[in-house]
């Protein structure tokens, strides 16, 4: 009688304590059409052991001289899980590390502040934003110790505003703060516009059209100042280092003019009419509007209500935003039709 041992088809155990809560068993069967006996080592539960264990199997049969040993035997490696942090110039990679290769293509589960953020066959999880959260990984219910990535620094940009709505011919400051890995020196920063999907980004160099200025300390913040704004300046503005370009959204700027809208367009004496100072986007800080009739200030409010309207209300109306009285809208003429009895 001959023996052939097939060892190694087993699951690695994970260290959680220093006692064995499961047992090893040997399952054998006769090979089809041969005199070989094929055996697999199994364990009934996960083995919680420490270190590396090796051994072989001894068979005693009812045949004369039927003592057989399986050499070289099977080596069982027992590992725990550890999180290793690798910092690159743009992100951090967390790796669920083991001292040996786990068999059976296990699924690695990543937790961020005890909430699942990834389940994948890859042992790695990448973080692109600066964070002070804690992370740990798990395989089949066995958890690694948690690690905090606080203090790991890398390239990151935070924009002060996601959206800005401002007046045509005014000025705007688009600002951001940024971090970068220790040991790096920021020698140059760039602001650029991102238009439609297939458009080439336009870098805003200093003195661009005489309307662009860079401000900031070149250490942790940057400000893009644009003067004499035009409607074609409406775009998404993004900040970058010479060696790194962020992929997340920047600040979207919308430049609007002011327009007087008269409702209804035709009015007769005795009816009511509403004049609205209209914009294409919502201006911030709840602005107050200044109204002009024939070039003279007549009221301060978002809309001008005339109820009932008379022929004396007829005239040329315009509006401006308080604090920007030098940027009025175009004039709109209100005509009041006389009511004949």
For each residue, the residues with C-beta under 8 A, 3 or more apart:
1: 35 37 61 63 66 68
2: 35 36 37
3: 36 37 39 59 68 70
4: 31 36 37 38
5: 39 56 57 70 73
6: 9 38 39 40
7: 39 40 41 57 70 73 74
8: 41 74
9: 6 40 41
10: 40 41 42 43 74 76 103
11: 43 46 103 104
12: 76 77 78 79 100 102 103
13: 22 43 46 47 48 49 76 78
14: 46 48 78 79 80 81 139 140 142
15: 48 49 50 78 79 80
16: 48 80 142
17: 48
18: 48 49 50
19: 48
20: 23 47 48 49
21: 45 46 47 48
22: 13 43 44 45 46 47
23: 20 43 44 45
24: 41 42 43 47
25: 41 42 43 44
26: 39 40 41 42 57
27: 39 40 42
28: 37 38 39 40
29: 37 38 39
30: 34 36 37 38
31: 4 34 35 36 37 38
32:
33:
34: 30 31
35: 1 2 31
36: 2 3 4 30 31
37: 1 2 3 4 28 29 30 31 59
38: 4 6 28 29 30 31
39: 3 5 6 7 26 27 28 29 57 70
40: 6 7 9 10 26 27 28
41: 7 8 9 10 24 25 26 57 74
42: 10 24 25 26 27
43: 10 11 13 22 23 24 25 46 47
44: 22 23 25
45: 21 22 23
46: 11 13 14 21 22 43 140 142
47: 13 20 21 22 24 43 76 78
48: 13 14 15 16 17 18 19 20 21 78
49: 13 15 18 20 53 76 78
50: 15 18 78
51: 78
52: 75 76 77 78
53: 49 75 76 78
54: 73 74 75 76
55: 73 74
56: 5 69 70 71 72 73 74
57: 5 7 26 39 41 69 70 73
58: 67 68 69 70
59: 3 37 66 67 68 69 70
60: 66 67
61: 1 66 67 68
62: 66
63: 1 66
64:
65:
66: 1 59 60 61 62 63
67: 58 59 60 61
68: 1 3 58 59 61
69: 56 57 58 59
70: 3 5 7 39 56 57 58 59 73
71: 56
72: 56
73: 5 7 54 55 56 57 70
74: 7 8 10 41 54 55 56
75: 52 53 54
76: 10 12 13 47 49 52 53 54
77: 12 52 99 100
78: 12 13 14 15 47 48 49 50 51 52 53
79: 12 14 15 98 99 100 102
80: 14 15 16 98 99 144
81: 14 96 97 98 137 138 139 142 143 144
82: 96 97 98 144 145
83: 94 95 96 97 135 136 137 144 145 146 147
84: 94 95 97
85: 92 93 94 95 147 149 152
86: 92 93 94 95
87: 91 92 152 153 154 181
88: 91 92 93 154
89: 154 155 181 184 243 244
90: 128 154 155 244
91: 87 88 126 127 128 154
92: 85 86 87 88 126 127 149 152 154
93: 85 86 88 124 125 126 127
94: 83 84 85 86 110 124 125 126 127 135 137 147 149
95: 83 84 85 86 123 124
96: 81 82 83 108 110 123 124 125 137 139 144
97: 81 82 83 84 123
98: 79 80 81 82 101 102 123
99: 77 79 80
100: 12 77 79
101: 98
102: 12 79 98 106 139
103: 10 11 12
104: 11
105: 121
106: 102 121 139 140
107: 119 120 121 139
108: 96 118 119 120 121 122 123 137 138 139
109: 116 118 119 137 138 139
110: 94 96 116 117 118 119 125 135 136 137
111: 114 115 116 117 135 136 137 138 143 146
112: 115 117 133 134 135
113: 133 134
114: 111
115: 111 112
116: 109 110 111 119
117: 110 111 112 125
118: 108 109 110 125
119: 107 108 109 110 116
120: 107 108
121: 105 106 107 108
122: 108
123: 95 96 97 98 108 137
124: 93 94 95 96
125: 93 94 96 110 117 118 135 137
126: 91 92 93 94
127: 91 92 93 94 131 135 149
128: 90 91
129: 156
130: 153 154 156 179
131: 127 149 150
132: 148 149 150
133: 112 113 148 149
134: 112 113 146 147 148 149
135: 83 94 110 111 112 125 127 146 147 148 149
136: 83 110 111 143 144 145 146 147
137: 81 83 94 96 108 109 110 111 123 125 143 144
138: 81 108 109 111 141 142 143 144
139: 14 81 96 102 106 107 108 109 142
140: 14 46 106
141: 138
142: 14 16 46 81 138 139
143: 81 111 136 137 138
144: 80 81 82 83 96 136 137 138
145: 82 83 136
146: 83 111 134 135 136
147: 83 85 94 134 135 136
148: 132 133 134 135
149: 85 92 94 127 131 132 133 134 135 152
150: 131 132
151:
152: 85 87 92 149
153: 87 130 179 180 181 182
154: 87 88 89 90 91 92 130 179 180 181
155: 89 90 178 179 180 181 241 244 246
156: 129 130 178 179 180 246
157: 176 177 178 239 240 246 248
158: 176 177 178
159: 162 174 175 176 239 249 250 251
160: 174 175 176 177 251
161: 164 174 175 251
162: 159 249 251 252
163: 251 252 253 254
164: 161 172 174 251 252 253 254 284
165: 254 256 279 281 282 283 284
166: 170 172 229 253 254 255 256 283
167: 170 229 255 256 257 258 283 321 324 327
168: 229 230 231 255 256 257 327
169: 228 229 230 327
170: 166 167 229 324 327
171: 225 226 227 228 229
172: 164 166 225 226 229 253
173: 215 223 224 225
174: 159 160 161 164 191 223 224 225 226 237 251 253
175: 159 160 161 216 221 222 223 224
176: 157 158 159 160 221 222 239 251
177: 157 158 160 220 221
178: 155 156 157 158 220 221 222 239 241
179: 130 153 154 155 156 220
180: 153 154 155 156 184 186 241
181: 87 89 153 154 155 184
182: 153
183:
184: 89 180 181
185:
186: 180 189 218 219 241
187: 242
188: 241 242
189: 186 214 216 218 222 239 240 241 242
190: 203 204 239 240 241 242
191: 174 203 204 212 214 222 224 237 238 239 240
192: 201 202 203 204 237 238 240
193: 201 202 204 235 236 237 238
194: 199 201 235 236 237 238 250
195: 199 201 202 235 236
196: 199
197:
198:
199: 194 195 196
200:
201: 192 193 194 195 238
202: 192 193 195
203: 190 191 192
204: 190 191 192 193 208 212 224 226 237
205: 208 212
206: 212 213 214
207: 210 212
208: 204 205 211 212
209: 212
210: 207
211: 208 226 227 228
212: 191 204 205 206 207 208 209 224 225 226
213: 206 224 225 227
214: 189 191 206 222 223 224 225
215: 173 222 223 224 225
216: 175 189 221 222 223
217: 220 221
218: 186 189 222
219: 186
220: 177 178 179 217
221: 175 176 177 178 216 217
222: 175 176 178 189 191 214 215 216 218 239
223: 173 174 175 214 215 216
224: 173 174 175 191 204 212 213 214 215 237 239
225: 171 172 173 174 212 213 214 215
226: 171 172 174 204 211 212 229 233
227: 171 211 213
228: 169 171 211
229: 166 167 168 169 170 171 172 226 233 255
230: 168 169 233 255
231: 168 234 255 256 257
232: 255
233: 226 229 230 253 255
234: 231 253 254 255
235: 193 194 195 252 253
236: 193 194 195 249 250 251 252 253
237: 174 191 192 193 194 204 224 250 251 252 253
238: 191 192 193 194 201 245 246 249 250 251
239: 157 159 176 178 189 190 191 222 224 246 250
240: 157 189 190 191 192 244 245 246
241: 155 178 180 186 188 189 190 244 245
242: 187 188 189 190
243: 89
244: 89 90 155 240 241
245: 238 240 241
246: 155 156 157 238 239 240 250
247:
248: 157
249: 159 162 236 238 252
250: 159 194 236 237 238 239 246
251: 159 160 161 162 163 164 174 176 236 237 238
252: 162 163 164 235 236 237 249
253: 163 164 166 172 174 233 234 235 236 237
254: 163 164 165 166 234 280 281
255: 166 167 168 229 230 231 232 233 234
256: 165 166 167 168 231 279 280 281 283
257: 167 168 231 279 280 329
258: 167 277 278 279 319 320 321 327 328 329
259: 277 278 279 329 330 332
260: 275 276 277 278 317 318 319 329 330 331 332
261: 275 276 278 332
262: 265 267 273 274 275 317 332 334
263: 273 274 275 276
264: 267 271 273
265: 262
266: 335 337
267: 262 264 271 273 309 334 335 336 337
268: 271 336 337 338 339
269: 308 309 310 311 336 337 338 339
270: 308 309 310 339
271: 264 267 268 308 309
272: 305 306 307 308 309
273: 262 263 264 267 305 306 307 309 313 334
274: 262 263 303 304 305 306
275: 260 261 262 263 291 303 304 305 306 317 319 332 334
276: 260 261 263 302 303 304
277: 258 259 260 289 291 302 303 319 329
278: 258 259 260 261
279: 165 256 257 258 259 282 283
280: 254 256 257
281: 165 254 256
282: 165 279
283: 165 166 167 256 279 287 321
284: 164 165 287
285:
286:
287: 283 284 321 322 323
288: 300 301 302 321 322
289: 277 300 301 302 303 319 320 321 322
290: 297 299 300 319 320 321 322 325
291: 275 277 297 298 299 300 301 304 317 318 319
292: 295 296 297 298 317 318 319 320 328
293: 296 298 315 316 317
294: 315 316
295: 292 316
296: 292 293
297: 290 291 292 300
298: 291 292 293 304
299: 290 291 304
300: 288 289 290 291 297 322
301: 288 289 291 304
302: 276 277 288 289
303: 274 275 276 277 289
304: 274 275 276 291 298 299 301 317
305: 272 273 274 275
306: 272 273 274 275 309 313
307: 272 273
308: 269 270 271 272
309: 267 269 270 271 272 273 306 313 336
310: 269 270 313 336
311: 269 314 336 338
312:
313: 273 306 309 310 334 336
314: 311 334 335 336
315: 293 294 333 334
316: 293 294 295 331 332 333 334
317: 260 262 275 291 292 293 304 331 332 333 334
318: 260 291 292 328 329 330 331 332
319: 258 260 275 277 289 290 291 292 328 329
320: 258 289 290 292 324 325 326 327 328 329
321: 167 258 283 287 288 289 290 324 325 327
322: 287 288 289 290 300 325
323: 287
324: 167 170 320 321 327
325: 290 320 321 322 328
326: 320
327: 167 168 169 170 258 320 321 324
328: 258 292 318 319 320 325
329: 257 258 259 260 277 318 319 320 332
330: 259 260 318
331: 260 316 317 318
332: 259 260 261 262 275 316 317 318 329
333: 315 316 317
334: 262 267 273 275 313 314 315 316 317
335: 266 267 314
336: 267 268 269 309 310 311 313 314
337: 266 267 268 269
338: 268 269 311
339: 268 269 270
340:
341:
